[in-house]
Amino acid sequence: SLEDGSGSGLFLYSIAERECKEFRTCGKHGDSTKGTSHVNTMILKEFEAMQTNVTKKACSDAHATKDLITRRMMIPLIQGTLRYAYKRSSGTATELEIADGAVFSASIVPLVAACSFEDGEVVNNNMETTAKNTNFAMVKEAFEKHYSCLGVTCTDIGGYWDKNSRDYYSGASPCIDE
């Protein structure tokens, strides 16, 4: 593992560091493309809370903290799936990006399917390596309908950011939390 904070690793910490720049979820408030990813900052605080819970033998609190950490770990997986869905939908995805998108979606589809089997299928069918077409709007909607069920928010996920235009890609703005 290269989980040294350099962003060169392949585990969720480094994935979150890369995705936060793509989705403007870096920094203290999770609204920047600079700094540590907001989700990693939150997870590290929750690990500290978990340590306190375990030390105090507060098992139910530790279990609740574990569940919160698990939900937060989904954030970079959703972001990665959305990023590659956008690239596929726009026709700019390379073969490697198609494969990467399929891997991201395979990691999160079972959790979406637990909320809605049909919407899990929407994500899966659009992101399989053999999919002839990918409809980004359908993938985005399939996720957004179930953010509450997944335990994440629109703010957690952000929107796919075009650093060149300094705006969100067309149709990829963040949704609004209600």
N, C-alpha and C positions, 0 to 999 in steps of 0.2 A: 504494500500500500504506500502511496505517496501522499497520505493525508497529513501534510505538513503545512497546510495553509497556502501553498503556492498555487493551488488551483490546477495542478497537473495530475491529480489522482483520478480514480474512476469510481469511487464510492460516493454515496449521497452528499456528503459534505462538499466535495469538489463540484459535483453536479449542481448543487444549489448555488455555489459561488458563481458558476458560469451562467446559469439560467437567470439569476437575479439581474445580471447586466442586460439580458435579452428582454426581460419583463418589467424592468424598473421596480424591483423589489429588494434593492440593496439599501443599506444605511439604517440609521437609528429608527426611522419612521417607515421604512420599507417603501420609499417613494423616489428612489434614486437609482442611477446606474453605477454608483461608486460606493465603496466601502464593503463591509461584510454583509452577506445576505441576511435579511431580516429573519428568515426562518432559522438559519443556523444560530443566530444570536438568541432567539427564543428557545430553541432546543437545548442549547448549552445551559441556559437558566433553568430549564425543566430538569436537566440531568442533576443540577445542584439540588433542586427541590427533591428529586428522587432519592438522592444520597441522604438528605435530612430525614425523609420519610422512613427509609430503611433503618437508619441509625436509631430512630425513635420507635421502631417496630410498629409504625403506623401503616399496616399492610393495605387497608382500603384506600388510604391517600396515595400510597405508592402505586397501586393498581390504576387509580384514576390518572396519575401523572404519566404512567406508561401508555395509557390509551391516548392521552394528549400528544405525547411524543410520536406515537405511531401515526396519528392523523397528520401531524406536521410533516412527517417524512414523505407524504404523498405529494406535497406541493411541487418539488422539482420534477417529479415524474409526470404530473399533469402538465407543467410548463413545457417539458421536453416534447411530450406528445403533441401539444398544441403548436409548438414551433415547427416541428417536422410536418404536421398536417398542413400548415400554411405553405411551407415550401413545396410540398407535393401538389397542393391545390393550385398554386401559381405556376407550376411546371418548371420550377428551378431546382428541384431536388436531384442530387446526384444519386447513384446507386448506393453509395455508403450512407447517405442521409435517409434514403428509403429504408434501408436495413436498420439504422439507428432508431428511426421513428417506430418501426415494428417492434423493436425491443422495448422502447419506452412504453408503448401502448400495451404490450403483453404484460408488463408489470402492474399496470393500473386497471386494465379491463375487468379482472375478476372483482375488484372493489366497486366499480361502477355497476357491474352486473348484479351485485348484491343489492344495490339500490333499485335498479331497473334492468332486467335482463335485456329488454329491447334496446335500451340506450347503450348498454355494454356491447351489443351486437353492432350498433351504428359505429361506435369507435373502432371496434375490431375490424369490421368489413372495410372501413375507409383506410385503415392503417396496415393491413396485411401487405406483405411484399408483392403479392400477386394482384392487388387491387388495381383495376384499370383506371379508375378515377378516384380522386379524393376530394370531398366537399368539406372544406374547412369550416364553413358556417354550421354544417350539421354536426361536426365533431365538437365544436365549441359549445353549441347549444346542448348537446348530449351531456357534456360535463357540467355546464352551468346549472342545468335543471336539478342536479344532484349534489351541488356543493354543500348544502345543509346536511344531507345524509352522509356525505363523506367527512364532514366536520371541518371544512375549510370555507373561506369566504372569497368573494371577488377581489377584495383588497389583498388577501394572501397570494392570489395567483397573478394579479396584475394583467397587463396587456402586452402583446408582442410589439416591441419598440424598434423603430427604424432609426438608428443613430445618425444616418446620413441626412434624413429630412427632419430629424428631431421631433418626430411625431409617431403615433402608433401606425402600424401598417393598416391599410384599408380593411375594415371589418374586424380588426383584431384589438380594438380598444377594450379596456377592462369593463366588465359588467359592474353594475351598481348594487351594493349591498342594501337590502331593505331593512 
